Amino acid sequence: MNLESPIKTVNASPEKVYNFLMDIGNFEKLMPEDTKFEKISDERFLFALKGMPEIVLDLKEGTPYSEVVLGAASDKLAFTLTADINEIDEDETEVQLLFEGTFNAMMRMMIKGPITKFIATLSDNMDRIE
């Protein structure tokens, strides 16, 4: 299952966006309201969307100023969430979130709506990058 957020234009340099996303604690600022968030380490956090189980994400890799990849820590719900960062100019950046996972038909049906809404909210909240 592949999902994409809308492309969001952020008034910050690609370097600033990249550094913000590489700091796991900053994801709390992007989360939807009423989402449980817990930073576990500098490379891992836990979150829980309403009506869904807790999910632990690990910072998998970063390509300076162009990409940040997070991945599920559990094989039960294996997926990646990639932030694709593209420079418009030195103080303006486009960011798109890409969700990729392999799920059975039943699981896909259950999570598609909440995950689509989740990545759209993360994208909308990119304005909070400081």
N, C-alpha and C positions, 0 to 999 in steps of 0.2 A: 504494500500500500504506500503510495507516494502522495504527499500533500504539500502544497505550497501556500505560504502566506502571501498577502498582497505585498508588493514592493513598497517599502516605507522610506521616505526621504528624511534624513536626520541632519540637523544643523550642527554637525561636528565633523572633524576630520576622520578619515578612515583609521588613522592611528588611535585616536581617542575612542572610537567605536570598538575597535579591536581590543584595546586595553581594558575597556569597561566590561566587555563580554568574557575576557579571560579571567576576570576576578569573579569567582563563583558566587560570592556574597552579593554581588550586584543583581543576580537574577531575582532576588526577592523584590527588588524595585519594579521588575517587569511583570511579575505574576499577577493574575487576576485577583480581585478582592476575594476574601474568604478562602484563600488557598493556603493550606498548611505548607510552611517552608522551614527547613532546618538545614543549616550548613553543617556538614559532617567533617569536612577537611577542606584544604585549599583546592582540592580537585574533585570534590564530591558533595552533592546536596540531595536532599529528599524533598519531594513535594507530593501533595495529594489534592486532586481536584475533587470537588463535591461529587459524591456518588461513585468514585473510582478508588481503587486501591492505591496505597502509597507507592511511589516510583522513585528509585534512586538513580540519579544521573551522574556520570563521570565525565570530566573534561578529557576527551580522547586526544585531540590535537588542535594545533593552531598554526595557520600559515600567516605570518605577520601582515597585518593590514588588509587581508582579503578573505579569511575564512576561520571560523571557530566551529569545532565539531564536538558535540556532546553525545554520549551513548548510554543506553540503559545498562545498569550494572548487573541486571538479572537476565538470564537467558529465557526466562518464562515470557517476558514481554520485550523481545529483542528489537531495538530500533535505534536510529540515530536522528539527531536534530542538528542541522547544519545552518549556521548563519553565514550567508554569502554577502560579503561586504564589497561594494564597488564605489570608487571615488567619482564624484561628479566634478568637484573642484576641491581646493584645500580645506574648505570649511563646510562642505556639504557631501553627504554620503548616502548611497542607496543600500538598504539592507533587506534581504529576503530570507525567510526561514524555510528550510526544506526538511520535511519529516519523511523518513524512509523506514519501513518495517515490514516484516513478513508475518502475517497472521492468518489463522484459519478463517473461513467465511463467517462463522458465528462471532468470533472476536472482532473481526473487521467491522461488522454491522454494529456491534455494541460501542466501539470506541471512535468510529469515524467522526461522528458529530461532535463529541466533547473535545477530541484532539484538534479538529479543524477550528473550533471556537477558541481553544487554548492558544494555538500558534497565532491566530489573528489578534488576540489580546496582547500576546508578547510583542508582536509587531507594532500594534498601536501604541504600546507603552515605550517604544524606543525613544520617544520624545524626552523621556526621563534621563537619558544619558547625559552625564555631567562631566 
